Amino acid sequence: MSRANLSSNQNSPSQVYPTPLSPAQLKLHEQAVKACARHRLQETEIIHLLMDIETGKIHRLLGYSSLFNYSVQALGLSEGNAYAFIAVARKCRECGPLAQAVDWQTLSVSKAARLVSVLSLENAEVLVQFAVCHSSREIDKEVAKLRPRSKANDSLKPLSEKWEKLNCERGRRRRHGWHFTGSVSHAQAGSVSAFIKAWAGR
């Protein structure tokens, strides 16, 4: 498993900041930078561990009926994060550019999860590079252009700077379908989007 260099020149004491920082303030900033670097590394580790656990069916040996249940109940991930990590882990098996971006920590799991429904061997390199260089909302717009509507009538539409409208439908593949319309914050949108994609693909 490859690992990116966690060192960063951005938090060097010699860096010039818009407002002079006290030693205590600078220390807090540097700690935050290092913590975020560790977080990115941990995301990569979780992806690889889930891949290996699923391959070895370790979750079943532990009594869990699915990798999702294992991720939520044994690992303590939220449902949204569990769907995102699992979706990305599975797609990394078949998509080299995505696996490389996750390994090099140039693409977060949150962003990667937004791509999995439309990634293919043909478009992976272009879409992954797009995701690395664009915001989550821009990724969602690009995915919306590529994703067939027949798979699921769901969408996240901007309502304001802080909220988005969520529309979800599911009915053709089950006798009893469901429909939900509501609003979620931008902070929640990534997890909700990952949940929809995982649910629609079951």
N, C-alpha and C positions, 0 to 999 in steps of 0.2 A: 504494500500500500504506500503510495507516495505521500509525502508530507511537505507542505510549503514552509518556507522559512518564516518563523513567527516574528523575527526582528523587524523593526520598522524605523525608518529615519524620520517619520513624521512626528514622533514624540521626543526628538532629540532636544536636550536643554538649550542648544544653540539656535533653535528655530525661533523666528520672529513672529510674535502673535499680535493681533490688532490691539489688544489691551495687555499691558504687562501683567504677568501672573506672579503671585507670591510662591515661594517654594512649596507650601502646602497645597495650593491650587494646582500647580504644575504636577505635583505627585498624584493628585486625584485624577487628572486628565490622563497621565501616563498609565495609571492602573486601569482606567476604563478602556484605553486602547488595547492593552494587553489582554484584558478580560474578553473583549470582543474577538481578538485573534484566537484565543483559546476556544471560544464558542464556535467559531467556524471550523476549527480542527475537530471539535467534538461532534459536530454535524457529520463530518466525513467519516469519523469512526463509527457512529451509529449506523450510517448507511451500510458500511461494510459488514458490521456485526449482524445486522438484520439479514443481509444477503447470505451470510454463512449459516446463521441459525435456521433460515428457511431451507437452505440446501440440505442441511443435516437433520431437518425436521425436529430440531431440539425442542421447539415450542410444544409439539405434540407429545414428546417424551415427558414433558413437564405437566401434561394434562390440559393444555389449552387447545381448543378446537380450531383456532385460526391464529395467524400471525398478528392480526389486528387485536384480538383479545389478549394475546400475550403482551403486546406493546402497551396496551392500556393498563391491564391489571398487574402484570409483573414488573414492567419498566416504569409505570407511572406517567406515561405520555398522555397528553390530552387527546381526545378523539380526533380533532383536527390535525394535530401534529402526527399522530399515528398514521392516519390516511396519507399524509404528505410524505413521510419518510418511507412508507411501504411502497407507494406509487413510484417514487424516485428510485428506490433500491431495485425494484423489478425492471424499470426501464433502463437502468444503467447496465443491466446484463446484456441488453441487445443494442444499446446505443453508445458506441465508443466516445463520440464527442461530449455527450452528457456526462459519462463516467469520468472523463478527463477533467471537465470543468469542476465537477464535484470534488475530485481528488486534489486538484490544484487550488480549491477554495476560491475560485473566481466567480462561482455561481452558488448562491444560497439555496438551501432546500426549499424555502418558501417560493423563490422564483422558479426553480426547476419544476416544482409540482404544478405550476401553471402551464407548463409546456407538454407534460406527458401525454395528454389526450390527442395531440396532433403531431408528435414527433415520429419520424420514420427514418429509415436509413438514407433516404434521398434528401430530406430537408434538415437533418439533424445539425449538420455543421453550421448552416446559415442561421437556423433558429437559435441555437445555443449561443452563438456569437451575438445575435441580436439581443438576447436576454441579458447577457453579460453587460452590455452597453446601454440598456434602457431600464426605465422604471417598471415597477410591477403593473401599473395601470396601462402603460404602453404595451407591455407584454400581453395583457388581457385583450387589448384591442386587436393586436396581431393574431392572437389565437382565435378570436371571434371571426376573423376573416377566413380562417382556414378550417375551422371545425364544422363538420356537417351538422345542420340543424336537426336531422333525423335522429341523431344519437340521444339528444336530450334537449328539451326546451328550457334551458336555464340561463340566467344572465345576471351580471352584476353591473348596474348602471349608476353612474355618478348622480347623486342628488345634491350634494354640496361639497365643500372642501373636506368635510369630516364624515359624511355618511353616503352610503350607496344603497340602491334599491336591489333587492334580491328576488328573483322570480325562478321558481323551480317547478317542474312538472315531471311526473312519471306515471305512465298508465298503460302503455302498449305491451310491456313485457310482463306485467302481472295482472291478474284479474282485478285486484283492488289497487288502483294507482293512488297517487297523492299529488296534491298541489299546495304550494306554499308561496305566499307573497309577504315580504316584510322588508325591513331595513337593517343594515348592519354597519358598524363603523369600518373605516378603512383598515384599522388594525385587525379587525376580525375577518376581513374579506378573503385574505389568503387561505386561512384555515377552512372557511366555509366553502370556498371554491374547490379546494382539494377534496373536501367531503363529497361535494356534488359529483365530481369527476369519478371518484372511486365508487360511489353508489351507482351512478349511471352505467358504469362499466361492468357491474357484477352480473 
